Amino acid sequence: MKDGIQDESRRPRVRYFFIFSILLFVYIGILTGVAWPYAKANFLKFRLKEHYELFKMEEAGIMSEPLTLVFYSPTGPVKVERSVRTHDEDYLHLILEALLKGPDENALRLGYVSYIPEGTRLIGASEINGIVFADFSSEIEKSPYLSAALEEIKETLTQTGKYYEVHILSSGKEIQDLI
């Protein structure tokens, strides 16, 4: 704007820009409307195929990993093999959750027991350079055989060869401090 008079040379540029923006918006809308159903169908087809392949792998036992858990028998600690699904889970959590489930039916028939009290939950677990910090709910402290329960956890983790030191916590406090 010069001296109160609007610059005439800018009007056509603004008008063309506005028209171009509208045409571009319409073009993208049409392109999206035409391409989206095709893309969506291919996406769903791919996802179904992926789920089917995962199902087949799991069914064939490819996606399960054998874990060795330590339970107790009348003669002392016993190693028990259990196959566990491993898709999207880390090994440390898998093995601790499997241990918390206790012995399976076959192990129970053989007289194996777990000294970890039923209802104990894993709050969290982490590993740094082979040192494990496993935090359990306060139910673990209710075990009448707490030292055996702690040994069960430590033996299960250290016998894997991945971990060499285990610190067990109950609701954030190291259990050795609570004994």
MARVO-544503 format. One record per residue (C-alpha): residue number from 1; x, y, z. Coordinates in steps of 0.05 Angstrom, whole numbers, plus 32768, in hexadecimal, padded with zeros to 4 digits. Each point is the difference from the previous one (the first is absolute). Layout:
<rs>
{r NUM; {X; Y; Z}}
...
</rs>
This chain:
<rs>
{r 1; {8000; 8000; 8000}}
{r 2; {801E; 8042; 7FE9}}
{r 3; {7FE3; 8042; 8018}}
{r 4; {7FBD; 7FE0; 8012}}
{r 5; {7FF8; 7FDE; 7FBB}}
{r 6; {8002; 7FB4; 7FFE}}
{r 7; {8037; 7FE2; 7FD6}}
{r 8; {7FDD; 7FE4; 7FC2}}
{r 9; {803A; 7FD3; 7FED}}
{r 10; {7FF7; 7FD5; 803F}}
{r 11; {7FB6; 7FF0; 7FF4}}
{r 12; {800A; 7FCE; 7FC7}}
{r 13; {8036; 7FDB; 8027}}
{r 14; {7FD4; 7FF9; 803D}}
{r 15; {7FC6; 7FEA; 7FD5}}
{r 16; {802A; 7FCC; 7FDB}}
{r 17; {801E; 7FE6; 8041}}
{r 18; {7FBA; 7FF9; 801D}}
{r 19; {7FE6; 7FDB; 7FC2}}
{r 20; {803E; 7FD4; 7FFE}}
{r 21; {7FF7; 7FEE; 804A}}
{r 22; {7FB7; 7FEC; 7FF5}}
{r 23; {8012; 7FD6; 7FC3}}
{r 24; {8039; 7FDE; 8025}}
{r 25; {7FD1; 7FF1; 803B}}
{r 26; {7FCC; 7FE2; 7FD1}}
{r 27; {8035; 7FD7; 7FDB}}
{r 28; {801B; 7FE4; 8041}}
{r 29; {7FBA; 7FF1; 8018}}
{r 30; {7FF0; 7FDA; 7FBF}}
{r 31; {8043; 7FDC; 8002}}
{r 32; {7FF6; 7FEC; 8048}}
{r 33; {7FB9; 7FE9; 7FF3}}
{r 34; {8017; 7FD4; 7FC7}}
{r 35; {8041; 7FE7; 801E}}
{r 36; {7FEA; 7FF6; 8049}}
{r 37; {7FD2; 7FC4; 7FF5}}
{r 38; {8036; 7FDD; 7FD7}}
{r 39; {8036; 8010; 8034}}
{r 40; {7FD2; 7FEB; 8039}}
{r 41; {7FF0; 7FBD; 7FDF}}
{r 42; {804A; 7FF1; 7FF4}}
{r 43; {8011; 8014; 8047}}
{r 44; {7FCB; 7FD2; 801D}}
{r 45; {8015; 7FC8; 7FD1}}
{r 46; {8048; 8008; 8017}}
{r 47; {7FEC; 8001; 804A}}
{r 48; {7FD5; 7FC2; 7FF9}}
{r 49; {8039; 7FDC; 7FDD}}
{r 50; {8030; 8015; 8037}}
{r 51; {7FD1; 7FE7; 8037}}
{r 52; {7FF6; 7FBF; 7FDB}}
{r 53; {804C; 7FF6; 7FFA}}
{r 54; {8009; 800F; 804A}}
{r 55; {7FC9; 7FCE; 8012}}
{r 56; {8021; 7FCA; 7FD5}}
{r 57; {8044; 800E; 801F}}
{r 58; {7FE3; 7FFD; 8046}}
{r 59; {7FDA; 7FC0; 7FF0}}
{r 60; {8040; 7FE0; 7FE6}}
{r 61; {8024; 8013; 8040}}
{r 62; {802F; 8030; 7FDD}}
{r 63; {7FEC; 803B; 802B}}
{r 64; {8006; 7FDC; 8042}}
{r 65; {803F; 7FFC; 8028}}
{r 66; {8012; 7FCB; 8032}}
{r 67; {800C; 801D; 8045}}
{r 68; {8020; 7FDC; 803A}}
{r 69; {7FDF; 8010; 8042}}
{r 70; {8017; 7FEB; 8045}}
{r 71; {7FCC; 7FE2; 802F}}
{r 72; {8008; 7FD5; 803E}}
{r 73; {7FF4; 7FB6; 800B}}
{r 74; {8006; 7FDA; 8041}}
{r 75; {8049; 7FF3; 7FEF}}
{r 76; {8012; 8049; 7FEF}}
{r 77; {8001; 802F; 7FC5}}
{r 78; {7FEA; 7FE3; 7FBC}}
{r 79; {8006; 801F; 7FBB}}
{r 80; {7FC0; 7FFD; 7FD7}}
{r 81; {7FFC; 800F; 7FB5}}
{r 82; {7FC4; 8028; 7FE8}}
{r 83; {7FF1; 801A; 7FBB}}
{r 84; {7FE7; 8048; 8000}}
{r 85; {7FE6; 802D; 7FC8}}
{r 86; {8035; 8035; 7FF1}}
{r 87; {7FDF; 8030; 7FCF}}
{r 88; {800B; 8049; 8015}}
{r 89; {801B; 7FF1; 8045}}
{r 90; {8044; 8004; 801E}}
{r 91; {8022; 7FC3; 801E}}
{r 92; {8007; 801B; 8047}}
{r 93; {7FB5; 800F; 8007}}
{r 94; {7FEE; 7FBE; 7FDF}}
{r 95; {8028; 7FD6; 802F}}
{r 96; {7FE9; 8026; 803F}}
{r 97; {7FB6; 7FFD; 7FEB}}
{r 98; {8007; 7FB5; 7FF2}}
{r 99; {8020; 7FF6; 8044}}
{r 100; {7FC7; 8025; 8022}}
{r 101; {7FCD; 7FD3; 7FDF}}
{r 102; {801F; 7FC7; 8027}}
{r 103; {8009; 7FB7; 7FEC}}
{r 104; {7FD2; 7FE5; 7FCA}}
{r 105; {7FD4; 7FC2; 8009}}
{r 106; {8037; 7FCF; 7FEE}}
{r 107; {8031; 801F; 8031}}
{r 108; {7FCB; 8001; 8037}}
{r 109; {7FF4; 7FB5; 7FF4}}
{r 110; {804A; 7FF4; 800A}}
{r 111; {7FFD; 8025; 8043}}
{r 112; {8022; 8041; 7FEB}}
{r 113; {7FEB; 803F; 8025}}
{r 114; {800F; 804A; 7FFD}}
{r 115; {800E; 8027; 803F}}
{r 116; {7FEB; 8041; 7FDF}}
{r 117; {7FBB; 800F; 801E}}
{r 118; {7FC4; 7FFF; 7FD2}}
{r 119; {7FE9; 8046; 7FED}}
{r 120; {8047; 801C; 7FFC}}
{r 121; {8005; 8030; 7FC5}}
{r 122; {803C; 8019; 7FDA}}
{r 123; {8001; 804B; 8006}}
{r 124; {803D; 800A; 7FD4}}
{r 125; {8041; 7FE2; 7FEB}}
{r 126; {803E; 801C; 7FE0}}
{r 127; {8045; 7FE8; 7FEE}}
{r 128; {8040; 8028; 7FFC}}
{r 129; {8040; 7FDC; 7FEB}}
{r 130; {7FE8; 7FBD; 801A}}
{r 131; {7FE5; 801B; 8042}}
{r 132; {7FB5; 7FF7; 8009}}
{r 133; {7FD3; 802A; 802B}}
{r 134; {7FBD; 7FDE; 8008}}
{r 135; {7FC9; 8023; 8027}}
{r 136; {7FC6; 7FD6; 8019}}
{r 137; {7FC0; 8012; 8025}}
{r 138; {8001; 7FFC; 804D}}
{r 139; {7FDE; 7FBB; 7FFD}}
{r 140; {8046; 7FE1; 7FF7}}
{r 141; {8010; 8013; 8048}}
{r 142; {7FC7; 7FD4; 8019}}
{r 143; {8024; 7FC0; 7FEC}}
{r 144; {800F; 7FD5; 803D}}
{r 145; {803E; 7FE9; 7FD9}}
{r 146; {8018; 8044; 7FE8}}
{r 147; {8049; 7FEC; 7FF9}}
{r 148; {7FEB; 7FC5; 7FD4}}
{r 149; {7FD3; 802D; 7FD6}}
{r 150; {803A; 8031; 7FF6}}
{r 151; {802F; 7FC7; 7FEE}}
{r 152; {7FCC; 7FE5; 7FCF}}
{r 153; {8000; 8043; 7FDC}}
{r 154; {804B; 8009; 8002}}
{r 155; {800E; 7FB9; 7FE7}}
{r 156; {7FCE; 8005; 7FC8}}
{r 157; {8020; 8040; 7FE6}}
{r 158; {804A; 7FF0; 800A}}
{r 159; {7FFC; 7FBA; 7FE1}}
{r 160; {7FEE; 8020; 7FBE}}
{r 161; {8047; 801A; 7FF8}}
{r 162; {7FE5; 8046; 7FEE}}
{r 163; {7FFF; 801B; 8046}}
{r 164; {8034; 7FF8; 8038}}
{r 165; {7FE4; 802B; 8038}}
{r 166; {7FB8; 8007; 8017}}
{r 167; {7FE4; 8035; 802F}}
{r 168; {7FB9; 7FF1; 8017}}
{r 169; {7FD3; 8038; 8017}}
{r 170; {7FBC; 8002; 8021}}
{r 171; {7FD9; 803F; 7FEF}}
{r 172; {8040; 8025; 7FF1}}
{r 173; {8028; 7FEA; 803E}}
{r 174; {8037; 7FCC; 7FFB}}
{r 175; {7FE8; 7FC2; 8025}}
{r 176; {8043; 7FF5; 8024}}
{r 177; {7FF1; 8041; 8023}}
{r 178; {7FBC; 7FE5; 8016}}
{r 179; {8018; 7FBD; 801C}}
</rs>
